[in-house]
Amino acid sequence: MGVAQPLGDEPPLAFQLGEVGLRGADRDEPVDQRDARGVISAAPGLRRHLELWLNGRKLMDADALPATADGFEGVIAGLRNGANTLELRHKGRVVMHRLALENHPITGPMFSGPQQQPFMCTTTQGAVGRQPIVESATGPGFPVFDGAGNRIGYTRSCSIETFVTYWYRSTANQWRVLPTDGSTPADMQRITLADGREVDFIVRQERGSINRFLYSFAMLAPRGEDPSSPDLSLWNRRLQHWFQGGVAIGHSQGTLHSGAMNADILRTGQAIVHSSGNNTGTHYNLQVAAETAMMTKERFVERYGRPLYTYGLGGSGGAIQQYILQQNSPGILDAALPVQSYPDMVTQTIHVGDCELLEHYLDATDRTNPKWRVTKNRTWLVGMNAEEGFARVNDPLAPLKQALGYSTAPGSTECIPGWRGLSPLAMNPHYGQAPNQQLYEPQSEVAAIRWTHYDDLRNIYRVDATGAARPTWDNVGVQYGLRSLRAGLITPQEFLHLNWHVGGWKHPSEMVQEGFPFFGTSQAEINRALTVPGYFDPWSRRNMNLSPGPDQPAPRTAGDPLAMRAAYTSGMVFGGQLSLPTIDHRQYMERELDMHNVHQSFAVRQRVRQAMGHSDHLVIWFTDTLPGQPKASNTFDAIAVMDEWMANIRANPERGIAGNRPARAVDSCFDVHGQLIYAGADAWDGILDDKVPGPCTQRFPIYGTSRTVAGAPIEGGIYRCALKPVEQALADGTYGSWMPSGAQVAQLRQIFPQGVCDYSQPDQARP
């Protein structure tokens, strides 16, 4: 947005294009017009004299756009791909304002770099039911078929034509296609809006493709409207941007999530925007996700106008996207409601990568130690919770482990039900795959894919001389179990034995395909696991760095410093800047060893405090759960509180975010029925400070990670720790009351020839 100088006594004239920035994400012909929504604010006496010029030619009189109280607002068509110059002129002569615009094709990219290829289309799945548009008569690409199943061409962008569907909500709480003959289905629901109007529960859903991903816009619509000129009278101008979680490594278009048609949201009059590119079950490149969110919202604004405000909602990876998006791409969201959050994904890989190293040590290397047959004791090393006693937490592989002579415990740590399989998915180039990959032609391109998280972010991490993306995982100097040693939970000899044998991960280029149980647990696979030596390998032992001999410790893994640094400079690491009102809320599922461990909300808060000096924009809510019982959710309470918060900001912008917090926007905890237990600024005392534990802190036990047990701070995110010599660690009290013998000191030096982690220093990978 820019402001021109006034003409005489006229007030300033303002000109704004779109809502999300000047780099509009606009469409190529023939899919849609190359256009964007513009806003012109001008004094009444000036308005009839204004003209819009595009690339040196008159486009229209400004008053050809729909009038507003302050001027005009409407869609400006005719932009070409690439550079454009849009001018606001006074009767074609005096240039009042000029905007330089860079227009991008709907297929992308804008700023995320070269797009992933090969790319698998899913347009015939996920309730979209459309064949993609043919782009080429020959491959390479994804095949396109006609109605008879004949191949008619190929696509590499998976684009589809935009289409609109009208749905009604039945009394059986199902979405059904609205009849086109004007009849009223007998089972149609009626709803009452906040202003008292009673209307049929009918929703307009627009679907199409943007940045190669599928998108959906949904909102209430009156019957009989013209979809090319939508009636917005039932929209309350609030827009939810739905972000979906999951873990994936790309090369797929993904599918639209059911959250795009959340009936409980739509019945309130809100609109929902969603893209399969904002689903981390599709990919985890959050530069691409930000680009997709920007382009998708631009399309919504262009089609339906500017919302009163846009708030994010989504759990897990959907929560991460909100933290990263507001950090890297301000203006897309106005408020955030992350659920089951982590601060980011990339720093989760640090301690998650320890899981199988430690589980292998507990099950195999130190199998004769009776301590590890007590489930809870395993927390002493992995940091995360351990439980036993019901199916969700008991290790399903325990019988096979026992049959093959490994140690086991009645239950398991969070590593098993929460994270098993994600280390190979992130690191092993042989393990992953994408939907529909068998259809892509030629298959040689599919076979060449390196299926890793690193390669999904190759535009960020960059590649080495072999063409492989650079890996970030590092455990040089990490003293596993250090705090348990200091607490007397493990002996010095156990501490030394653990760190001698724990090892690290091979470079992805050295990895081999996984074994049992990663390709199923059929009887044939079980028989193979019992009879083929080494095939039973739930820990991915085959891809670990283990001890090469009895007198040599298992080698640790050094990550690539260029990749680590790029994670920071690209904004993939959440640095703690929080510019939006945020209610971070979650269900407490530690008893179920759910992967969404609750300390992550406080990892977020600590990063925010370190970056901003306060966390006044961030509210943390927990809702209790019990295994096997229905789970309450306080998400709709959070939406209502956020609506109040946003109304306060509109009414009193000078007070800022913190000054406009409503009374209910405060740290809180709720019981299993969603009823308030306690609310107050002291709710979570004792977690990030030395205060007496607050009421919510006392009610909800919080666990850590393998790295916090090794001495790292709660906020996590240290790729490469600063190192200090073993001698310094011995002198500064790192080991508490333990005074190692000469032989033990020699062993420490052998395990840690470069030194041990000094967590009083910042991440050495950070720019």
Helices and strands as residue ranges (DSSP letters): E 2-3, E 14-17, E 35-41, H 44-47, E 50-54, E 57-61, G 62-64, E 71-77, E 82-90, E 94-103, E 142-145, E 151-155, E 163-169, E 175-177, E 190-192, E 198-200, E 202-210, E 213-220, E 238-244, G 258-261, H 263-266, E 271-279, H 286-304, E 309-315, H 317-328, E 335-339, H 348-352, H 355-360, I 361-365, G 370-373, G 375-378, H 379-382, E 386-387, H 398-403, E 412-413, I 415-419, H 422-427, G 437-439, H 443-447, H 453-456, H 458-461, H 482-486, H 492-501, E 504-505, G 508-510, H 523-531, G 541-543, E 544-545, H 561-569, E 582-588, G 590-592, H 599-612, E 618-624, H 635-651, G 653-655, H 656-659, E 668-670, E 676-679, H 695-699, H 706-709, E 722-724, H 726-731, H 742-751, E 756-758
